[in-house]
Amino acid sequence: MSGVNGLRRIVLWRHGQTAWNLENRFQGTTDIELTDIGRAQARRAAGLLARLDPFAIISSDLRRTRDTAAELAAVTGLDVTHDEALRETYAGAWQGLTHEEIMARFGEEYAAWKRGEPVRRGGGELETEVADRAAPLVERAAEKLPPGRVLVVVSHGGAIRTTIGRLLGLPPASWESLGGLSNCCWSVLGESVRGWRLLEHNAGSLPEPVIGDDV
């Protein structure tokens, strides 16, 4: 399926469900695998995304994204390029803790993050630093697309949000307003004469809630 007027599109696809998502536990760069439900989510979503006739697939190198991307590769015959630049935000001492545990141990830091202040959660990365590594990789991959073709990026909730914010040229303080992605749902950016624009956000989600959006 070619894009309208030969314009390129980027599909940013969040990985399937993990046990830590269900436990509301911060994953960050911890290498957690998919649940059986997560693998089923990936297979279902792959069937839908394959209908876009993607040209290329790039993915974070963590297991939950590798295994999600593999489902789309299986139905399209495409190879997947894995890159650590697409990993989730490194959250240092917060990783492995639930939100309740983080509030108990790092209350002021957690409150500042929730207020939208730039915070190195657990001594980890700033959201702008995640965008600094992920967004250029996505842009370079998109530049290689022929006119009208689709790039699928398999990544994580927080990393996808920061990448979208950077590609749309939004100020970092507003990135949170994009909202979260449900497991194995996606957002679509389309090329325009003014740069990238948001065409769809959290597509494929209804009626599922957003669980563990950026953990």
N, C-alpha and C positions, 0 to 999 in steps of 0.2 A: 504494500500500500504506500504510494508516494505521497509526500506532503503537498499541501495546497501551494500552487505556484512555485513548486520546486524548493520550498524552504525547509531547512533542516529542523529536526526535533531531537530533544534529549528527554529520555524517560529516566527518572531517578527513583529506583525501586528499593524499598526497605526489605531487609531479610525477614524470614519467617519467625514464628514464635520460638522462644527458648524458655527453659525452666526459670531462668532468672528474670525474664520479663514477667512471668506469672507471679513471682515472689516480690515484684517491685524492687528489685535489687540492681544496683548500678553495675553495669557490665564494663563500660569503657572499652579498653583494649584487651580485657580478659577474653580468652578464646573459648567461648561457650558454644556448644553445638545445638542444633535444632531439636525440638521435640518431634514426636510422630505427627502431631498436629501441624507443627511448623513445616515439616516436609510435605504434608498434604496441601498446605496453603501455597507452597512454592510450585507444586505441580499444577494446581488450579490456575494460579496467576500466570504461569509460563504458557499455558494454553491460550490465554487471552492475549498476552503480549506478543506471542508468535504471529498473531494475525496482523501486527503492525509491520511485519517483514523487516526486522531490525538488520542493520548492516554490520554492527559490531557490538560486543559486550565487554565492558570492563567492570572489575569487581575489587572490593577490599579483599585482602588475603586471609582474613579470619574465617574460621570454619563455617559460622552461621551464614556468611555471605557467599563463600565459595560453594556451599551446598545448595543455596538458593539459586545462584547463577547457573549451576550445573543442570538444573531442571530446564532452564530456557535453552541452554546449549544442546540438550538432548533432543529437543523438538525442532530446533532450527538448523542443527549441524554446524553452528558457529563455534569457533574457539573462544575461550575466555582469557582476557589479559588481567592478571591479578597485580595489584599494587598497594603497598602499605599506606600510600598517601590517602587512600579512601577509607582508612580505619576510623572507628569512632573516636571521639574526644578522649584523650588520656585523662583520667580523673584521679590519679594518684591514690591517696589513702582512702578515698571514697569507694573505690572499686571493691565489689563484693559485699558492700553494706546495703541494707534497705534504706529507704528514705527516712523511716522512723529512727533508725540507728544513727544516720547522718545528722538529723536534727538534734539528737541527744548529745552527740560528740562534737559537732561542728556547727552549733546553732547560729552564731553570728554570720559565719561564712555562708551557710545555707540560706539565711534570710536575705543577705545581700544579693545572692544569685537570683532568688525569687523576685527581688525588686528590679532585676534587669541590669545590675551593676556588673562590670567586667570582673570575673572571679576566676582564679586558678583553683578550681574545685579539687580539694585534696592535695594541692600543690601541683596540679597537672596543667593542661593546656588552656589557654584562653580560646573562646569561640573564634576570634579573629585569626588565631594561629592555625586552627583547623581549616578555616577557609583559605588561608595562605598556601596550604599544601594540597588541598583537595580541588579547589576551583580551577587553578591553572591546568591540572591534569585533565579535568573534564573539558576545558576549553580546547586544549591541544587535540584531544581525541575527536571533538566535534568538528574541528577545522579539517579533519581528514575525511569527513563524510561527503559523499557525492551529493549533489542537489536533491532535495526531497527525501533523503534517507534518515534513518532513526538510529541513534546511539542509546543503548541501555546501560545505565550505571547502577550497579548493585552495591549498596552501602548501608549506612546506619542512620537512625532517626536524627540524631544531633548533627552528624556530618552532612547529611542531605540538607537540613534546614540552613546551615551556615553557607553551604555551596549555593543554594538557591538565592539566598540573600545577597551574596557577593555577585553572582552572575546578573541579578536584576539591578545591581547598583544601589541597593537599599542601605541606609545607615545601620551599623551593627545593633544599635539600641532597639531597632524595629524588627529584628529578625524573629524574635519570639512571637510576634503577631501572626506569623505564617501558620502557627498551629502545628500539631504533631501528625505523624504518619502512623497509621495502624500497621501491625505486622503484615508484611507482604503486599502492602499497597504502594502506590506510586504517585509521583507528580510529573507533569509534562511541561517542558519549556519549549517554546517555538521561536524560531529565528524571525526577526523583523528588521525593517530598515533602521530602527532605532536601537537594535540590540536584542537581547533575549527578553521574552515576555512569558508570564505564567499563564498557561492554557488550562491546566487541570491541577487540582491539589487534593491529595489523599484519595485518589480515584480507586475504586474497587473496595472501599471500606465498608459501606453500609451492608448489614446493620451492625457490624463489629465495632466495639469501642477501641479507642487508642489505649494500648497497654504498654507501659515502659517506653515511652516515646524516645527519650534520649538517655537511656541507660544501657 
